[in-house]
Amino acid sequence: LVTIFAYSGAVLLLWRALVFKPFKLFAVALHEFCHAAAAAALCNRVTGIEVSWDEGGLASYKIPTNRVRCVRAFVLPAGYVGSTCSGCVLVIASAFTVGSQVCGI
């Protein structure tokens, strides 16, 4: 319990530090990539993925006019679902020697 509080306190104190910036930008890029992957899987044209330094992102795609509702219903939550699943895969893979070496590359 003490370890959890110490870790949480350290993260809260260092959250704005430059050390965490690459990890946060990676999370934003992964989130936007999952939006783009879902749009591409639904036969849409992905026109761009942008990640800005202030930890914002944008995945843009073109939708045919007759499928707007259906596509948005799958693409909008795909960023959160895909980021969560990718994070789970990274955590589980880090429990194994080969998995941690592959994820560390």
N, CA, C and O atoms as a GROMACS GRO file, in nm:
protein
  420
    1LEU      N    1   0.083  -0.120   0.000
    1LEU     CA    2   0.000   0.000   0.000
    1LEU      C    3   0.087   0.126   0.000
    1LEU      O    4   0.057   0.225  -0.067
    2VAL      N    5   0.195   0.120   0.075
    2VAL     CA    6   0.287   0.234   0.080
    2VAL      C    7   0.350   0.256  -0.058
    2VAL      O    8   0.369   0.370  -0.101
    3THR      N    9   0.381   0.147  -0.126
    3THR     CA   10   0.442   0.157  -0.259
    3THR      C   11   0.348   0.225  -0.357
    3THR      O   12   0.390   0.308  -0.438
    4ILE      N   13   0.220   0.191  -0.350
    4ILE     CA   14   0.122   0.251  -0.441
    4ILE      C   15   0.112   0.402  -0.416
    4ILE      O   16   0.108   0.480  -0.511
    5PHE      N   17   0.107   0.441  -0.290
    5PHE     CA   18   0.098   0.584  -0.258
    5PHE      C   19   0.225   0.658  -0.299
    5PHE      O   20   0.218   0.771  -0.348
    6ALA      N   21   0.341   0.596  -0.279
    6ALA     CA   22   0.468   0.660  -0.317
    6ALA      C   23   0.475   0.676  -0.469
    6ALA      O   24   0.515   0.781  -0.519
    7TYR      N   25   0.437   0.572  -0.540
    7TYR     CA   26   0.438   0.579  -0.687
    7TYR      C   27   0.340   0.684  -0.737
    7TYR      O   28   0.374   0.765  -0.824
    8SER      N   29   0.219   0.686  -0.684
    8SER     CA   30   0.118   0.783  -0.725
    8SER      C   31   0.163   0.926  -0.696
    8SER      O   32   0.143   1.016  -0.777
    9GLY      N   33   0.224   0.946  -0.581
    9GLY     CA   34   0.275   1.079  -0.546
    9GLY      C   35   0.385   1.124  -0.639
    9GLY      O   36   0.389   1.240  -0.680
   10ALA      N   37   0.476   1.032  -0.674
   10ALA     CA   38   0.585   1.067  -0.766
   10ALA      C   39   0.531   1.103  -0.904
   10ALA      O   40   0.577   1.198  -0.966
   11VAL      N   41   0.434   1.027  -0.951
   11VAL     CA   42   0.376   1.056  -1.082
   11VAL      C   43   0.303   1.191  -1.080
   11VAL      O   44   0.315   1.268  -1.175
   12LEU      N   45   0.230   1.219  -0.976
   12LEU     CA   46   0.160   1.348  -0.967
   12LEU      C   47   0.257   1.465  -0.962
   12LEU      O   48   0.230   1.569  -1.022
   13LEU      N   49   0.368   1.448  -0.893
   13LEU     CA   50   0.466   1.556  -0.885
   13LEU      C   51   0.541   1.576  -1.017
   13LEU      O   52   0.573   1.689  -1.053
   14LEU      N   53   0.568   1.468  -1.087
   14LEU     CA   54   0.649   1.475  -1.209
   14LEU      C   55   0.566   1.474  -1.338
   14LEU      O   56   0.623   1.464  -1.447
   15TRP      N   57   0.434   1.483  -1.328
   15TRP     CA   58   0.350   1.468  -1.446
   15TRP      C   59   0.381   1.569  -1.555
   15TRP      O   60   0.375   1.534  -1.673
   16ARG      N   61   0.414   1.690  -1.520
   16ARG     CA   62   0.446   1.794  -1.618
   16ARG      C   63   0.594   1.795  -1.656
   16ARG      O   64   0.636   1.878  -1.736
   17ALA      N   65   0.673   1.705  -1.600
   17ALA     CA   66   0.816   1.702  -1.630
   17ALA      C   67   0.839   1.656  -1.773
   17ALA      O   68   0.758   1.582  -1.830
   18LEU      N   69   0.949   1.699  -1.830
   18LEU     CA   70   0.982   1.666  -1.968
   18LEU      C   71   1.012   1.517  -1.986
   18LEU      O   72   1.008   1.466  -2.098
   19VAL      N   73   1.041   1.448  -1.877
   19VAL     CA   74   1.073   1.305  -1.883
   19VAL      C   75   0.953   1.224  -1.934
   19VAL      O   76   0.972   1.126  -2.006
   20PHE      N   77   0.833   1.262  -1.898
   20PHE     CA   78   0.713   1.188  -1.936
   20PHE      C   79   0.660   1.225  -2.075
   20PHE      O   80   0.571   1.158  -2.126
   21LYS      N   81   0.713   1.330  -2.135
   21LYS     CA   82   0.661   1.379  -2.263
   21LYS      C   83   0.662   1.273  -2.374
   21LYS      O   84   0.561   1.260  -2.443
   22PRO      N   85   0.770   1.198  -2.395
   22PRO     CA   86   0.767   1.096  -2.501
   22PRO      C   87   0.661   0.988  -2.479
   22PRO      O   88   0.600   0.940  -2.574
   23PHE      N   89   0.639   0.951  -2.355
   23PHE     CA   90   0.538   0.849  -2.325
   23PHE      C   91   0.397   0.901  -2.353
   23PHE      O   92   0.313   0.828  -2.405
   24LYS      N   93   0.373   1.026  -2.317
   24LYS     CA   94   0.241   1.083  -2.342
   24LYS      C   95   0.217   1.104  -2.492
   24LYS      O   96   0.106   1.083  -2.540
   25LEU      N   97   0.320   1.145  -2.565
   25LEU     CA   98   0.305   1.161  -2.709
   25LEU      C   99   0.285   1.026  -2.778
   25LEU      O  100   0.210   1.016  -2.875
   26PHE      N  101   0.351   0.922  -2.727
   26PHE     CA  102   0.330   0.788  -2.781
   26PHE      C  103   0.186   0.743  -2.758
   26PHE      O  104   0.124   0.683  -2.846
   27ALA      N  105   0.132   0.772  -2.641
   27ALA     CA  106  -0.007   0.735  -2.611
   27ALA      C  107  -0.104   0.810  -2.704
   27ALA      O  108  -0.202   0.751  -2.750
   28VAL      N  109  -0.078   0.937  -2.730
   28VAL     CA  110  -0.164   1.014  -2.821
   28VAL      C  111  -0.155   0.959  -2.963
   28VAL      O  112  -0.256   0.945  -3.031
   29ALA      N  113  -0.034   0.927  -3.007
   29ALA     CA  114  -0.016   0.872  -3.142
   29ALA      C  115  -0.086   0.737  -3.155
   29ALA      O  116  -0.148   0.710  -3.258
   30LEU      N  117  -0.076   0.654  -3.054
   30LEU     CA  118  -0.143   0.524  -3.056
   30LEU      C  119  -0.295   0.542  -3.059
   30LEU      O  120  -0.364   0.470  -3.130
   31HIS      N  121  -0.345   0.636  -2.983
   31HIS     CA  122  -0.488   0.666  -2.979
   31HIS      C  123  -0.537   0.708  -3.118
   31HIS      O  124  -0.638   0.657  -3.167
   32GLU      N  125  -0.466   0.800  -3.181
   32GLU     CA  126  -0.507   0.847  -3.314
   32GLU      C  127  -0.491   0.738  -3.419
   32GLU      O  128  -0.572   0.729  -3.511
   33PHE      N  129  -0.388   0.656  -3.407
   33PHE     CA  130  -0.370   0.545  -3.500
   33PHE      C  131  -0.487   0.448  -3.492
   33PHE      O  132  -0.531   0.395  -3.594
   34CYS      N  133  -0.539   0.424  -3.372
   34CYS     CA  134  -0.653   0.334  -3.357
   34CYS      C  135  -0.779   0.392  -3.423
   34CYS      O  136  -0.857   0.318  -3.482
   35HIS      N  137  -0.798   0.525  -3.413
   35HIS     CA  138  -0.908   0.588  -3.487
   35HIS      C  139  -0.891   0.564  -3.637
   35HIS      O  140  -0.986   0.526  -3.706
   36ALA      N  141  -0.769   0.588  -3.688
   36ALA     CA  142  -0.743   0.573  -3.831
   36ALA      C  143  -0.758   0.428  -3.876
   36ALA      O  144  -0.809   0.402  -3.984
   37ALA      N  145  -0.713   0.334  -3.793
   37ALA     CA  146  -0.725   0.192  -3.828
   37ALA      C  147  -0.871   0.151  -3.837
   37ALA      O  148  -0.909   0.074  -3.926
   38ALA      N  149  -0.954   0.200  -3.745
   38ALA     CA  150  -1.096   0.168  -3.750
   38ALA      C  151  -1.162   0.229  -3.874
   38ALA      O  152  -1.246   0.165  -3.937
   39ALA      N  153  -1.123   0.351  -3.907
   39ALA     CA  154  -1.180   0.414  -4.027
   39ALA      C  155  -1.138   0.338  -4.152
   39ALA      O  156  -1.220   0.317  -4.242
   40ALA      N  157  -1.012   0.296  -4.159
   40ALA     CA  158  -0.965   0.220  -4.275
   40ALA      C  159  -1.031   0.083  -4.282
   40ALA      O  160  -1.059   0.033  -4.391
   41ALA      N  161  -1.055   0.022  -4.167
   41ALA     CA  162  -1.120  -0.110  -4.165
   41ALA      C  163  -1.263  -0.102  -4.216
   41ALA      O  164  -1.317  -0.202  -4.264
   42LEU      N  165  -1.324   0.015  -4.204
   42LEU     CA  166  -1.461   0.034  -4.254
   42LEU      C  167  -1.463   0.093  -4.395
   42LEU      O  168  -1.562   0.153  -4.437
   43CYS      N  169  -1.353   0.075  -4.468
   43CYS     CA  170  -1.341   0.115  -4.608
   43CYS      C  171  -1.352   0.266  -4.630
   43CYS      O  172  -1.410   0.310  -4.729
   44ASN      N  173  -1.296   0.344  -4.540
   44ASN     CA  174  -1.289   0.488  -4.557
   44ASN      C  175  -1.146   0.526  -4.593
   44ASN      O  176  -1.054   0.447  -4.573
   45ARG      N  177  -1.129   0.645  -4.644
   45ARG     CA  178  -0.996   0.691  -4.682
   45ARG      C  179  -0.939   0.778  -4.570
   45ARG      O  180  -0.993   0.884  -4.540
   46VAL      N  181  -0.831   0.732  -4.509
   46VAL     CA  182  -0.764   0.809  -4.403
   46VAL      C  183  -0.678   0.916  -4.471
   46VAL      O  184  -0.591   0.884  -4.551
   47THR      N  185  -0.703   1.042  -4.437
   47THR     CA  186  -0.632   1.152  -4.502
   47THR      C  187  -0.517   1.205  -4.418
   47THR      O  188  -0.433   1.279  -4.470
   48GLY      N  189  -0.511   1.171  -4.290
   48GLY     CA  190  -0.398   1.218  -4.210
   48GLY      C  191  -0.411   1.185  -4.063
   48GLY      O  192  -0.520   1.165  -4.010
   49ILE      N  193  -0.297   1.180  -3.999
   49ILE     CA  194  -0.288   1.165  -3.853
   49ILE      C  195  -0.193   1.272  -3.804
   49ILE      O  196  -0.081   1.283  -3.854
   50GLU      N  197  -0.237   1.352  -3.708
   50GLU     CA  198  -0.154   1.459  -3.654
   50GLU      C  199  -0.141   1.442  -3.503
   50GLU      O  200  -0.239   1.412  -3.435
   51VAL      N  201  -0.021   1.461  -3.452
   51VAL     CA  202   0.005   1.463  -3.308
   51VAL      C  203   0.080   1.591  -3.280
   51VAL      O  204   0.186   1.615  -3.337
   52SER      N  205   0.027   1.674  -3.192
   52SER     CA  206   0.091   1.801  -3.162
   52SER      C  207   0.170   1.792  -3.032
   52SER      O  208   0.148   1.704  -2.950
   53TRP      N  209   0.261   1.886  -3.015
   53TRP     CA  210   0.350   1.886  -2.899
   53TRP      C  211   0.273   1.906  -2.768
   53TRP      O  212   0.319   1.864  -2.662
   54ASP      N  213   0.157   1.971  -2.775
   54ASP     CA  214   0.079   1.993  -2.653
   54ASP      C  215  -0.012   1.874  -2.620
   54ASP      O  216  -0.112   1.889  -2.550
   55GLU      N  217   0.024   1.757  -2.672
   55GLU     CA  218  -0.043   1.629  -2.643
   55GLU      C  219  -0.185   1.622  -2.695
   55GLU      O  220  -0.272   1.559  -2.633
   56GLY      N  221  -0.209   1.684  -2.806
   56GLY     CA  222  -0.337   1.674  -2.875
   56GLY      C  223  -0.317   1.598  -3.004
   56GLY      O  224  -0.204   1.587  -3.054
   57GLY      N  225  -0.423   1.548  -3.059
   57GLY     CA  226  -0.410   1.474  -3.184
   57GLY      C  227  -0.535   1.484  -3.269
   57GLY      O  228  -0.641   1.526  -3.223
   58LEU      N  229  -0.519   1.445  -3.395
   58LEU     CA  230  -0.630   1.448  -3.489
   58LEU      C  231  -0.609   1.338  -3.592
   58LEU      O  232  -0.504   1.331  -3.656
   59ALA      N  233  -0.709   1.256  -3.609
   59ALA     CA  234  -0.711   1.157  -3.717
   59ALA      C  235  -0.823   1.199  -3.811
   59ALA      O  236  -0.938   1.208  -3.770
   60SER      N  237  -0.789   1.226  -3.936
   60SER     CA  238  -0.891   1.272  -4.030
   60SER      C  239  -0.909   1.168  -4.140
   60SER      O  240  -0.814   1.102  -4.183
   61TYR      N  241  -1.034   1.154  -4.183
   61TYR     CA  242  -1.070   1.055  -4.284
   61TYR      C  243  -1.191   1.104  -4.360
   61TYR      O  244  -1.266   1.190  -4.313
   62LYS      N  245  -1.211   1.050  -4.479
   62LYS     CA  246  -1.325   1.087  -4.562
   62LYS      C  247  -1.428   0.976  -4.558
   62LYS      O  248  -1.396   0.858  -4.574
   63ILE      N  249  -1.554   1.015  -4.535
   63ILE     CA  250  -1.664   0.920  -4.523
   63ILE      C  251  -1.760   0.940  -4.639
   63ILE      O  252  -1.794   1.054  -4.672
   64PRO      N  253  -1.805   0.832  -4.703
   64PRO     CA  254  -1.914   0.847  -4.800
   64PRO      C  255  -2.039   0.899  -4.729
   64PRO      O  256  -2.066   0.861  -4.615
   65THR      N  257  -2.116   0.983  -4.796
   65THR     CA  258  -2.230   1.049  -4.731
   65THR      C  259  -2.339   0.953  -4.684
   65THR      O  260  -2.414   0.987  -4.592
   66ASN      N  261  -2.350   0.836  -4.743
   66ASN     CA  262  -2.458   0.746  -4.704
   66ASN      C  263  -2.420   0.658  -4.583
   66ASN      O  264  -2.504   0.581  -4.537
   67ARG      N  265  -2.296   0.668  -4.530
   67ARG     CA  266  -2.256   0.584  -4.418
   67ARG      C  267  -2.206   0.665  -4.299
   67ARG      O  268  -2.128   0.612  -4.219
   68VAL      N  269  -2.246   0.787  -4.284
   68VAL     CA  270  -2.190   0.874  -4.181
   68VAL      C  271  -2.216   0.821  -4.041
   68VAL      O  272  -2.122   0.813  -3.962
   69ARG      N  273  -2.338   0.786  -4.008
   69ARG     CA  274  -2.371   0.741  -3.873
   69ARG      C  275  -2.303   0.610  -3.837
   69ARG      O  276  -2.247   0.596  -3.728
   70CYS      N  277  -2.307   0.518  -3.926
   70CYS     CA  278  -2.249   0.386  -3.899
   70CYS      C  279  -2.099   0.395  -3.875
   70CYS      O  280  -2.047   0.332  -3.783
   71VAL      N  281  -2.031   0.472  -3.957
   71VAL     CA  282  -1.885   0.484  -3.944
   71VAL      C  283  -1.848   0.552  -3.814
   71VAL      O  284  -1.759   0.504  -3.743
   72ARG      N  285  -1.911   0.661  -3.783
   72ARG     CA  286  -1.878   0.735  -3.661
   72ARG      C  287  -1.904   0.653  -3.536
   72ARG      O  288  -1.833   0.668  -3.436
   73ALA      N  289  -2.003   0.567  -3.539
   73ALA     CA  290  -2.033   0.483  -3.422
   73ALA      C  291  -1.920   0.386  -3.390
   73ALA      O  292  -1.905   0.345  -3.276
   74PHE      N  293  -1.840   0.350  -3.490
   74PHE     CA  294  -1.728   0.259  -3.468
   74PHE      C  295  -1.595   0.332  -3.454
   74PHE      O  296  -1.508   0.288  -3.379
   75VAL      N  297  -1.578   0.441  -3.525
   75VAL     CA  298  -1.448   0.511  -3.526
   75VAL      C  299  -1.427   0.592  -3.399
   75VAL      O  300  -1.315   0.595  -3.347
   76LEU      N  301  -1.529   0.657  -3.348
   76LEU     CA  302  -1.511   0.741  -3.229
   76LEU      C  303  -1.463   0.664  -3.106
   76LEU      O  304  -1.368   0.709  -3.042
   77PRO      N  305  -1.522   0.551  -3.069
   77PRO     CA  306  -1.470   0.480  -2.952
   77PRO      C  307  -1.344   0.399  -2.980
   77PRO      O  308  -1.282   0.348  -2.886
   78ALA      N  309  -1.304   0.385  -3.106
   78ALA     CA  310  -1.189   0.300  -3.140
   78ALA      C  311  -1.060   0.353  -3.079
   78ALA      O  312  -0.972   0.273  -3.047
   79GLY      N  313  -1.046   0.482  -3.063
   79GLY     CA  314  -0.924   0.537  -3.003
   79GLY      C  315  -0.906   0.492  -2.860
   79GLY      O  316  -0.795   0.455  -2.820
   80TYR      N  317  -1.012   0.496  -2.782
   80TYR     CA  318  -1.004   0.455  -2.642
   80TYR      C  319  -0.990   0.305  -2.627
   80TYR      O  320  -0.909   0.257  -2.548
   81VAL      N  321  -1.068   0.232  -2.703
   81VAL     CA  322  -1.063   0.086  -2.694
   81VAL      C  323  -0.929   0.034  -2.743
   81VAL      O  324  -0.869  -0.054  -2.680
   82GLY      N  325  -0.881   0.086  -2.855
   82GLY     CA  326  -0.754   0.041  -2.909
   82GLY      C  327  -0.637   0.077  -2.820
   82GLY      O  328  -0.545  -0.004  -2.804
   83SER      N  329  -0.637   0.196  -2.761
   83SER     CA  330  -0.530   0.236  -2.670
   83SER      C  331  -0.529   0.148  -2.546
   83SER      O  332  -0.423   0.108  -2.498
   84THR      N  333  -0.646   0.118  -2.494
   84THR     CA  334  -0.656   0.032  -2.376
   84THR      C  335  -0.606  -0.108  -2.406
   84THR      O  336  -0.530  -0.165  -2.327
   85CYS      N  337  -0.648  -0.164  -2.518
   85CYS     CA  338  -0.604  -0.300  -2.554
   85CYS      C  339  -0.454  -0.303  -2.581
   85CYS      O  340  -0.386  -0.399  -2.542
   86SER      N  341  -0.401  -0.201  -2.646
   86SER     CA  342  -0.257  -0.196  -2.672
   86SER      C  343  -0.178  -0.184  -2.542
   86SER      O  344  -0.074  -0.248  -2.528
   87GLY      N  345  -0.226  -0.104  -2.450
   87GLY     CA  346  -0.161  -0.093  -2.320
   87GLY      C  347  -0.163  -0.224  -2.244
   87GLY      O  348  -0.064  -0.261  -2.181
   88CYS      N  349  -0.275  -0.296  -2.250
   88CYS     CA  350  -0.283  -0.427  -2.185
   88CYS      C  351  -0.184  -0.525  -2.246
   88CYS      O  352  -0.121  -0.603  -2.175
   89VAL      N  353  -0.171  -0.523  -2.378
   89VAL     CA  354  -0.076  -0.612  -2.446
   89VAL      C  355   0.067  -0.579  -2.403
   89VAL      O  356   0.146  -0.670  -2.378
   90LEU      N  357   0.100  -0.451  -2.393
   90LEU     CA  358   0.234  -0.413  -2.351
   90LEU      C  359   0.263  -0.455  -2.207
   90LEU      O  360   0.373  -0.501  -2.177
   91VAL      N  361   0.166  -0.440  -2.119
   91VAL     CA  362   0.185  -0.480  -1.979
   91VAL      C  363   0.201  -0.631  -1.967
   91VAL      O  364   0.288  -0.679  -1.894
   92ILE      N  365   0.117  -0.705  -2.036
   92ILE     CA  366   0.126  -0.852  -2.029
   92ILE      C  367   0.255  -0.901  -2.093
   92ILE      O  368   0.319  -0.993  -2.042
   93ALA      N  369   0.294  -0.840  -2.205
   93ALA     CA  370   0.417  -0.882  -2.273
   93ALA      C  371   0.541  -0.853  -2.187
   93ALA      O  372   0.641  -0.925  -2.196
   94SER      N  373   0.535  -0.750  -2.106
   94SER     CA  374   0.651  -0.718  -2.023
   94SER      C  375   0.674  -0.818  -1.911
   94SER      O  376   0.777  -0.814  -1.845
   95ALA      N  377   0.578  -0.907  -1.888
   95ALA     CA  378   0.595  -1.011  -1.786
   95ALA      C  379   0.686  -1.123  -1.835
   95ALA      O  380   0.733  -1.203  -1.754
   96PHE      N  381   0.711  -1.130  -1.964
   96PHE     CA  382   0.794  -1.236  -2.022
   96PHE      C  383   0.923  -1.175  -2.077
   96PHE      O  384   0.924  -1.060  -2.122
   97THR      N  385   1.030  -1.250  -2.073
   97THR     CA  386   1.160  -1.199  -2.116
   97THR      C  387   1.160  -1.159  -2.262
   97THR      O  388   1.200  -1.047  -2.296
   98VAL      N  389   1.114  -1.248  -2.348
   98VAL     CA  390   1.113  -1.216  -2.492
   98VAL      C  391   1.016  -1.103  -2.521
   98VAL      O  392   1.045  -1.015  -2.603
   99GLY      N  393   0.901  -1.104  -2.456
   99GLY     CA  394   0.803  -0.998  -2.477
   99GLY      C  395   0.854  -0.861  -2.437
   99GLY      O  396   0.829  -0.763  -2.507
  100SER      N  397   0.926  -0.854  -2.326
  100SER     CA  398   0.981  -0.724  -2.282
  100SER      C  399   1.092  -0.678  -2.376
  100SER      O  400   1.108  -0.558  -2.398
  101GLN      N  401   1.168  -0.771  -2.433
  101GLN     CA  402   1.271  -0.732  -2.530
  101GLN      C  403   1.208  -0.682  -2.659
  101GLN      O  404   1.257  -0.585  -2.717
  102VAL      N  405   1.102  -0.745  -2.704
  102VAL     CA  406   1.036  -0.701  -2.825
  102VAL      C  407   0.968  -0.567  -2.805
  102VAL      O  408   0.976  -0.480  -2.892
  103CYS      N  409   0.901  -0.549  -2.692
  103CYS     CA  410   0.831  -0.423  -2.665
  103CYS      C  411   0.929  -0.309  -2.638
  103CYS      O  412   0.894  -0.193  -2.657
  104GLY      N  413   1.049  -0.340  -2.596
  104GLY     CA  414   1.148  -0.238  -2.567
  104GLY      C  415   1.216  -0.182  -2.689
  104GLY      O  416   1.288  -0.083  -2.680
  105ILE      N  417   1.194  -0.244  -2.804
  105ILE     CA  418   1.260  -0.197  -2.927
  105ILE      C  419   1.190  -0.076  -2.981
  105ILE      O  420   1.231  -0.022  -3.084
   0.00000   0.00000   0.00000
